[in-house]
Amino acid sequence: MAKRILTVFAHPDDAETMAGGTLLKWAKEGHEITLCLITDGDKGTADPNDTPAAVVARRRIEQARAAAHLGARVVTLGYEDGMLQPTLDLRRDLVRVMRRVRPNVVVAGDPTVWFRHGTYINHPDHRVAAQSAVEALYPAVKKHGIFPELLAEGLEPHVVEDVWLGPTDEADTWIDIAEVFEEKIALICEHASQFPPAPTRAAFTRMAREVGQERGLALAESFRTLRLSSSTVRSIAGGPALST
């Protein structure tokens, strides 16, 4: 049965770089994908003569091409790039998206990750987006009493079944992406203003190999996963879930 997949990340290109191989495989299986972008990526330029409007326009075109590759829909929230904070307004906006899309699966960042590869400090927008997504998922999206104004918009509570967080240092799920790896590189390179082909291929090949080595796979992506239910206590206890 086809599932609804919602990704929640800060910038154009985040979903493709962090989970592009997995998304490509899900797209081929016929699942419905929605990409939620919290910012428009307006700081994504090294050219001091670029205006924010020009950067946003360019990145929207790039994102549309990448989304077409996945057969995905794009939802944008329009927050300023580089300035994200884990506010209640952001949490409410993410709950709104989740209740509208009503996904079976949400893919987001792992908010516990600060450093990667010995060379990278995780972008603060990535961490804020990840934290805000997790805080929207529990308990806000499933509770009538949280953001009751959304009920007036016709947006009823929803329980997301599965959460996939990545990249992560606490992986429990590995996806073999060898068969779609060339497509993943092409998908990422749709964001041409951010990813030149040669270093992109080298970097993502290295990362996929390192992840795959953990499970004897040539090329892989990994995730920290959670299985949610309407009743957390009953889920942990192993009993039937109640709508509470």
Secondary structure, 3 states (H helix, E strand, C coil): CCCEEEEEECCCCHHHHHHHHHHHHHHHCCCEEEEEEEECCCCCCCCCCCCHHHHHHHHHHHHHHHHHHHCCEEEEEEECCCCCCCCHHHHHHHHHHHHHHCCCEEEECCCCCCEECCCEECCHHHHHHHHHHHHHHCCHHHCCCCCHHHHHHCCCCCCCCEEEECCCCCCCEEEECHHHHHHHHHHHHCCCCCCCHHHHHHHHHHHHHHHHHCCCCCCEEEEEEEECCCCHHHHHHCCCCCCC
